[in-house]
Every structure is written in C-alpha cells, then in structure tokens.
C-alpha cells in the first residue's frame, strides 16, 4: 500500500513540474508578444484581432495604408467589407 502512495506522490510531482514549465513558456511567449507589439514588430489583424508580424505575407493595400492579416479567410472578409463600403459610397 505504501508503494502505491509513493508512486502516486511521485507522479503528482512530475505532473506539477511539467504543468509549471508549460505555464512558464506561455507566460514568456505572452511577454515576447507584448514587447513586439510595443516595438511595432507585430500589428493587429483588423478582422479577428490576432497579432501578426508586421512584415507578414498576407497583405492588402488600401490607399496609403497596408493591412496585414493572419489568414486568407480574414483577408477575404476584409475585402468583402471594403467592397461593400465602396458600393455604398457610390450609391
């Protein structure tokens, strides 16, 4: 019986060790993202709000402004919104 208790405690400690490491990595990643946003290396996707690299590959130029997107789906939604606004302005 004592053997099962010791094994259970050891497994619990190993679990806590890995979960603590996972939380630390998540916190470090959040801090890195926050620093990149503050420095302008990352910008907010205008559709979903996800932060993406400033020099991302999915872009749309609207006049002088360049919008960067996290996915083609967000880009397509933005283009539909842009088209709808342009049609409403023409009427």
DAZIGI-V441546 format. One record per residue. OMEGA is omega in whole degrees, 0 to 359 (999 if undefined). D_CENTER is the distance of its C-alpha to the mean C-alpha in Angstrom with 1 decimal. Layout:
# DAZIGI-V441546
omega=<OMEGA | OMEGA>
d_center=<D_CENTER | D_CENTER>
This chain:
# DAZIGI-V441546
omega=<179 | 179 | 180 | 179 | 179 | 179 | 179 | 179 | 180 | 178 | 178 | 179 | 178 | 177 | 180 | 179 | 180 | 180 | 177 | 178 | 179 | 179 | 180 | 178 | 178 | 180 | 178 | 179 | 178 | 178 | 178 | 178 | 180 | 179 | 180 | 178 | 181 | 182 | 179 | 178 | 179 | 178 | 183 | 174 | 184 | 181 | 186 | 178 | 178 | 177 | 181 | 179 | 182 | 180 | 179 | 186 | 182 | 186 | 172 | 177 | 178 | 186 | 179 | 185 | 177 | 178 | 180 | 185 | 180 | 183 | 178 | 178 | 179 | 178 | 180 | 177 | 179 | 180 | 177 | 178 | 180 | 179 | 180 | 179 | 180 | 179 | 180 | 179 | 181 | 183 | 999>
d_center=<47.6 | 46.7 | 45.1 | 42.6 | 41.7 | 41.1 | 38.9 | 37.0 | 36.4 | 35.4 | 32.8 | 31.5 | 31.2 | 29.4 | 26.9 | 26.3 | 26.0 | 23.3 | 21.3 | 21.7 | 20.4 | 17.3 | 16.6 | 17.4 | 14.9 | 12.0 | 13.5 | 13.9 | 10.3 | 9.4 | 12.5 | 11.7 | 8.5 | 10.9 | 13.6 | 12.0 | 11.3 | 14.9 | 16.3 | 15.0 | 13.4 | 10.0 | 10.3 | 9.1 | 9.4 | 12.7 | 12.6 | 9.6 | 8.2 | 4.6 | 5.0 | 6.7 | 9.9 | 12.9 | 15.0 | 12.9 | 15.4 | 14.8 | 16.6 | 19.1 | 21.8 | 23.2 | 26.3 | 25.4 | 21.7 | 19.1 | 15.9 | 13.0 | 11.0 | 8.3 | 11.2 | 14.9 | 15.0 | 13.2 | 15.6 | 18.5 | 17.9 | 17.9 | 21.0 | 22.7 | 22.2 | 23.5 | 26.4 | 27.2 | 27.4 | 29.5 | 31.9 | 32.3 | 33.2 | 35.7 | 37.6>
